């Protein structure tokens, strides 16, 4: 059954590709962050430890790809306007949080790639391709960059958790459409 033209022009949910990319990004963040806690289970130089970092780097690169796809789908549109349930200050806070999330989703993996290069490691994407280190090994700089990468990753996770908490408050307490716009239909 076709919808009247007036309702087609008024988008009230994110498109299926944008919703899928959002939830794939959530899963990727959980994996890329969570897998680092498994490092301690393996000895330095072991195959298991190498696999942990191979996974971490590959999923980090996947996050960059997911963000690029999200931008492409957002540009191609349409995207829904801000929820009518949001006051102007809440909408502004939401917009700032989303911009910060996107910045962290881009900068954190890029800093991680630079860290791998400073350690003299190539960067591989699930074994499909490898990018050799274009910079000289610098272990001292790598320590500083590692600290920055960890701070950015922690900031990303904290902001993502706040984002999720806010969505849950909107859904279960305020009972508005904010979360439903991103849920599968």
C-alpha positions as a LaTeX table, in Angstrom:
\begin{tabular}{lrrr}
\hline
Residue & $x$ (\AA) & $y$ (\AA) & $z$ (\AA) \\
\hline
Unk1 & 0.00 & 0.00 & 0.00 \\
Unk2 & 1.45 & 3.38 & $-0.90$ \\
Unk3 & 1.53 & 6.26 & 1.52 \\
Unk4 & 0.19 & 9.70 & 0.70 \\
Unk5 & 2.89 & 11.99 & $-0.66$ \\
Unk6 & 2.62 & 14.33 & 2.33 \\
Unk7 & 3.64 & 11.55 & 4.76 \\
Unk8 & 6.57 & 10.42 & 2.57 \\
Unk9 & 8.23 & 13.84 & 2.79 \\
Unk10 & 8.04 & 13.84 & 6.58 \\
Unk11 & 10.70 & 11.44 & 7.84 \\
Unk12 & 10.25 & 10.45 & 11.48 \\
Unk13 & 12.75 & 7.55 & 11.75 \\
Unk14 & 16.30 & 7.05 & 10.64 \\
Unk15 & 16.64 & 4.96 & 7.48 \\
Unk16 & 17.32 & 1.23 & 7.83 \\
Unk17 & 20.94 & 1.65 & 6.63 \\
Unk18 & 21.60 & 4.42 & 9.18 \\
Unk19 & 20.01 & 2.39 & 11.96 \\
Unk20 & 22.07 & $-0.67$ & 10.99 \\
Unk21 & 25.27 & 1.38 & 10.84 \\
Unk22 & 24.49 & 2.90 & 14.25 \\
Unk23 & 24.07 & $-0.50$ & 15.91 \\
Unk24 & 27.08 & $-1.98$ & 14.08 \\
Unk25 & 29.11 & 0.93 & 15.43 \\
Unk26 & 27.87 & 0.18 & 18.95 \\
Unk27 & 28.93 & $-3.46$ & 18.59 \\
Unk28 & 32.30 & $-2.45$ & 17.13 \\
Unk29 & 32.99 & $-0.08$ & 20.04 \\
Unk30 & 32.17 & $-2.83$ & 22.54 \\
Unk31 & 34.48 & $-5.27$ & 20.73 \\
Unk32 & 37.38 & $-2.85$ & 20.14 \\
Unk33 & 37.30 & $-1.65$ & 23.74 \\
Unk34 & 36.46 & $-4.95$ & 25.39 \\
Unk35 & 39.05 & $-7.04$ & 23.58 \\
Unk36 & 41.85 & $-4.98$ & 25.14 \\
Unk37 & 40.94 & $-6.44$ & 28.53 \\
Unk38 & 41.81 & $-9.90$ & 27.21 \\
Unk39 & 45.44 & $-8.90$ & 26.57 \\
Unk40 & 46.48 & $-9.80$ & 30.11 \\
Unk41 & 45.43 & $-13.42$ & 29.56 \\
Unk42 & 48.31 & $-13.92$ & 27.13 \\
Unk43 & 52.09 & $-13.63$ & 27.47 \\
Unk44 & 53.99 & $-10.98$ & 25.54 \\
Unk45 & 54.91 & $-12.26$ & 22.11 \\
Unk46 & 52.29 & $-15.02$ & 22.17 \\
Unk47 & 49.98 & $-15.80$ & 19.27 \\
Unk48 & 46.95 & $-15.11$ & 21.48 \\
Unk49 & 48.18 & $-11.64$ & 22.37 \\
Unk50 & 48.97 & $-10.89$ & 18.73 \\
Unk51 & 45.44 & $-12.00$ & 17.82 \\
Unk52 & 44.00 & $-9.61$ & 20.43 \\
Unk53 & 45.80 & $-6.65$ & 18.86 \\
Unk54 & 45.06 & $-7.83$ & 15.31 \\
Unk55 & 41.37 & $-7.84$ & 16.26 \\
Unk56 & 41.61 & $-4.49$ & 18.06 \\
Unk57 & 43.25 & $-2.79$ & 15.08 \\
Unk58 & 40.99 & $-4.43$ & 12.48 \\
Unk59 & 37.82 & $-3.45$ & 14.34 \\
Unk60 & 39.23 & 0.06 & 14.87 \\
Unk61 & 39.65 & 0.35 & 11.10 \\
Unk62 & 36.12 & $-1.01$ & 10.66 \\
Unk63 & 34.86 & 1.82 & 12.89 \\
Unk64 & 36.43 & 4.34 & 10.51 \\
Unk65 & 34.67 & 2.61 & 7.62 \\
Unk66 & 31.35 & 2.58 & 9.46 \\
Unk67 & 31.65 & 6.31 & 10.20 \\
Unk68 & 32.45 & 7.02 & 6.55 \\
Unk69 & 29.36 & 5.05 & 5.49 \\
Unk70 & 27.26 & 6.88 & 8.08 \\
Unk71 & 28.36 & 10.22 & 6.64 \\
Unk72 & 27.57 & 9.02 & 3.12 \\
Unk73 & 24.06 & 7.89 & 4.10 \\
Unk74 & 23.43 & 11.09 & 6.08 \\
Unk75 & 24.46 & 13.19 & 3.09 \\
Unk76 & 22.32 & 11.09 & 0.75 \\
Unk77 & 19.48 & 11.57 & 3.25 \\
Unk78 & 16.84 & 11.92 & 4.27 \\
Unk79 & 17.33 & 12.14 & 8.00 \\
Unk80 & 14.58 & 13.02 & 10.40 \\
Unk81 & 14.45 & 16.47 & 11.94 \\
Unk82 & 15.15 & 16.71 & 15.67 \\
Unk83 & 12.48 & 15.07 & 17.77 \\
Unk84 & 9.67 & 17.42 & 18.72 \\
Unk85 & 10.05 & 16.04 & 22.25 \\
Unk86 & 13.38 & 17.85 & 22.68 \\
Unk87 & 13.53 & 21.34 & 24.09 \\
Unk88 & 15.98 & 23.73 & 22.40 \\
Unk89 & 18.66 & 23.32 & 25.14 \\
Unk90 & 18.32 & 19.52 & 25.10 \\
Unk91 & 18.52 & 19.48 & 21.30 \\
Unk92 & 21.66 & 21.65 & 21.45 \\
Unk93 & 23.24 & 19.33 & 24.06 \\
Unk94 & 22.33 & 16.34 & 21.89 \\
Unk95 & 23.88 & 17.96 & 18.81 \\
Unk96 & 27.11 & 18.73 & 20.71 \\
Unk97 & 27.25 & 15.15 & 22.05 \\
Unk98 & 26.76 & 13.73 & 18.55 \\
Unk99 & 29.51 & 15.93 & 17.09 \\
Unk100 & 31.85 & 14.88 & 19.90 \\
Unk101 & 30.97 & 11.21 & 19.32 \\
Unk102 & 31.77 & 11.52 & 15.62 \\
Unk103 & 35.04 & 13.34 & 16.34 \\
Unk104 & 36.06 & 10.63 & 18.82 \\
Unk105 & 34.98 & 7.87 & 16.42 \\
Unk106 & 37.39 & 9.31 & 13.86 \\
Unk107 & 40.27 & 10.63 & 15.96 \\
Unk108 & 40.60 & 7.65 & 18.33 \\
Unk109 & 41.26 & 5.06 & 15.59 \\
Unk110 & 43.54 & 7.48 & 13.71 \\
Unk111 & 45.64 & 7.99 & 16.84 \\
Unk112 & 45.67 & 4.21 & 17.30 \\
Unk113 & 46.97 & 3.75 & 13.75 \\
Unk114 & 49.69 & 6.31 & 14.39 \\
Unk115 & 50.57 & 4.46 & 17.60 \\
Unk116 & 50.96 & 1.18 & 15.70 \\
Unk117 & 53.19 & 2.91 & 13.17 \\
Unk118 & 55.37 & 4.45 & 15.91 \\
Unk119 & 55.84 & 0.94 & 17.31 \\
Unk120 & 56.99 & $-0.20$ & 13.86 \\
Unk121 & 53.90 & $-2.31$ & 13.25 \\
Unk122 & 52.00 & $-2.53$ & 10.04 \\
Unk123 & 48.27 & $-1.98$ & 10.26 \\
Unk124 & 46.18 & $-4.82$ & 8.88 \\
Unk125 & 42.47 & $-5.11$ & 8.27 \\
Unk126 & 41.40 & $-8.67$ & 9.10 \\
Unk127 & 44.31 & $-9.93$ & 6.99 \\
Unk128 & 42.77 & $-8.49$ & 3.81 \\
Unk129 & 45.36 & $-5.76$ & 3.41 \\
Unk130 & 48.25 & $-4.30$ & 5.35 \\
Unk131 & 49.60 & $-0.77$ & 5.54 \\
Unk132 & 53.31 & $-0.67$ & 6.41 \\
Unk133 & 54.50 & 1.90 & 8.93 \\
Unk134 & 55.33 & 5.12 & 7.03 \\
Unk135 & 57.15 & 6.62 & 10.04 \\
Unk136 & 60.30 & 5.64 & 11.91 \\
Unk137 & 59.98 & 3.61 & 15.09 \\
Unk138 & 59.91 & 5.90 & 18.13 \\
Unk139 & 59.14 & 4.02 & 21.35 \\
Unk140 & 59.27 & 7.16 & 23.49 \\
Unk141 & 56.74 & 9.00 & 21.33 \\
Unk142 & 54.67 & 5.80 & 21.21 \\
Unk143 & 54.26 & 5.89 & 25.00 \\
Unk144 & 52.81 & 9.41 & 24.85 \\
Unk145 & 50.60 & 8.54 & 21.89 \\
Unk146 & 49.42 & 5.40 & 23.72 \\
Unk147 & 48.33 & 7.55 & 26.67 \\
Unk148 & 46.47 & 9.87 & 24.31 \\
Unk149 & 44.82 & 6.91 & 22.56 \\
Unk150 & 43.67 & 5.52 & 25.92 \\
Unk151 & 42.28 & 8.89 & 27.04 \\
Unk152 & 40.39 & 9.27 & 23.76 \\
Unk153 & 39.06 & 5.70 & 23.95 \\
Unk154 & 37.89 & 6.20 & 27.52 \\
Unk155 & 36.26 & 9.52 & 26.58 \\
Unk156 & 34.52 & 7.80 & 23.66 \\
Unk157 & 33.17 & 5.01 & 25.86 \\
Unk158 & 32.05 & 7.41 & 28.59 \\
Unk159 & 30.31 & 9.68 & 26.08 \\
Unk160 & 28.70 & 6.66 & 24.36 \\
Unk161 & 27.43 & 5.41 & 27.72 \\
Unk162 & 25.98 & 8.84 & 28.53 \\
Unk163 & 24.38 & 8.87 & 25.08 \\
Unk164 & 22.84 & 5.44 & 25.73 \\
Unk165 & 21.70 & 6.48 & 29.21 \\
Unk166 & 20.02 & 9.59 & 27.80 \\
Unk167 & 18.27 & 7.49 & 25.13 \\
Unk168 & 17.02 & 5.07 & 27.79 \\
Unk169 & 15.74 & 7.94 & 29.95 \\
Unk170 & 13.88 & 9.32 & 26.95 \\
Unk171 & 12.41 & 5.90 & 26.22 \\
Unk172 & 11.49 & 4.62 & 29.69 \\
Unk173 & 11.04 & 7.78 & 31.77 \\
Unk174 & 9.97 & 10.50 & 29.35 \\
Unk175 & 8.31 & 7.95 & 27.03 \\
Unk176 & 9.01 & 9.97 & 23.90 \\
Unk177 & 10.19 & 8.95 & 20.42 \\
Unk178 & 13.90 & 9.74 & 20.73 \\
Unk179 & 15.12 & 6.12 & 21.01 \\
Unk180 & 12.36 & 4.63 & 18.85 \\
Unk181 & 13.67 & 6.65 & 15.89 \\
Unk182 & 16.86 & 4.54 & 15.96 \\
Unk183 & 15.34 & 1.15 & 16.86 \\
Unk184 & 14.65 & $-1.53$ & 14.24 \\
Unk185 & 11.08 & $-1.39$ & 12.98 \\
\hline
\end{tabular}
